[in-house]
Amino acid sequence: MDTSPVYQLNYLNPTETSGKSDVSSVDRFEKTSLSVLVAAVICAIFLPYYPVKIFLGFSLGIFWTYLAFVRIDLAVCFFIFFMPILDLFPPDFFGITGINAQTIIVAILFLGVFSQKQPQENSRCDPLKIPVYLLVFFTLLSIFRMPSAYCSDVERLSVAKNWLIYVSLYFITLKSYDLHYSRRLLIFLLVTIGIIVILSLKDFFRIADYIERNRNGGGVIGDQPNLYGGFLAMYTPLFICSLYLKLPSKRHYLLLAGTGLCFLALFTTLSRGSWLACLASLLFLGLVKDKRLLLFMLLALVVILVHPPPAVEERVDDTFLEEGVQGKYENQQYDNSTELRLRQWKGLPRMMAEAPILGTGFETFQEVVVRCGVLPFPKAAHSSFIWIAVEEGIVGLILYLWILAAVFFSARQVMRQTDDPYIKALAGGLLGCVIALFLLDLSGARFFSNELTAYFWIMAGITVKAKGRLLTGRQKSVAQGFSPASGNTGFQPVSCASSLCYQRRKLDGKTKDSLYQHISGIGIYSAGDAGISQSGN
């Protein structure tokens, strides 16, 4: 067996390369935190006394605030678990417009980020920094640039804050979350989404026994089937990518069951746009990740087209207006929902003509759609493309597409290059998520929906951070004077697990140099031969 020394370039933060100083205490702390979470949730669900629930909620809030300052990674995971029910809290705290549970929680997370010393990330590794900042700036600028008859500037500022507040989750995750805990983050996402799906299916089938109901509204995510369908279309790819993890049989079957429940819940929403978005995202994942998935999805598509389920066939038939049936609009050919979207798309050039560069201003769409004769009555935009193009112009539309493109290429790069299975699953899920979001935005305003994009921004932060480590590893290897041709490696022998290993061995009488990179548990790639021999500098 080859026992030659491994040469490593230590460029990572010492806390990342040396491991945790007291693993047992960390494990006990995590188990205690999770036990408190489970106990509080069980008590809140089964105890009938409202004061007890208030006390538990208040105590849990204090405990979560403490975590935000001492273990922000756990605080982010707990936020994932509680995000779907934040709307149950009062919309305005202390009677102040715009100060709600989401605002307070994100503010505490930000304070937690600044209170902890984090290693400086390479700013050039952040492809979202510029477009996100510019989009926030132009959104705030458009609030006071154009008056609106439907709401005051303060109300519009509150709406913009609610839409943009979860964008902060990207920067919080990017700056604070330790990539060592990517497995925990993935588990919290899968478990939370699974609970949401189970609750929605339970309520759907329970209510269907008593009243006529043919669409699943989504429960805690929202009472709109299209909104809940969009949520499932965006995060079902995460379940698919997690199936490639090497897990024990029982856990793998459990994950497979969760994937099946996601498909079942998506079917019950009868959301045509969500079906197409999910199908397209999974077809793309099959194309770039695993051809077997592509073959399976194509086979499923053929089966559905040849023998469509009755509910699907009825939903597609409902798209076209029956002869003799009068709709909301003149010369209407499709159902009200489809007709509304088509008329908004057809009227987009007329609406953009008023202010093509910077748009008409935030929350002015309902005025513009009537003023331009697109619709006979005020109606919200049913596409993020239309919404942004009208209210923020070509500039806002470019920034929006810039953000989606940056997330897409970052996720694709990390999914291809990392060897860490949990980071790979998160990146693959994000890749399918951004494709589904792009297609959903063609027929719905999903980009600014907090319920849909909260997990999207968290996954984007983790993925971009992993991408930054990939780039930093290569830059550090060059900066330390790595030059195999000259024999100057600049490496020192170490005994711990390698982060960046330079290896040299004899092959067929010749010396062969190779570089093996494995950064802090996030395997990047192996270039050249990965064997180790006694020979070397």
Disulfide bonds with the S-S distance in Angstrom:
none
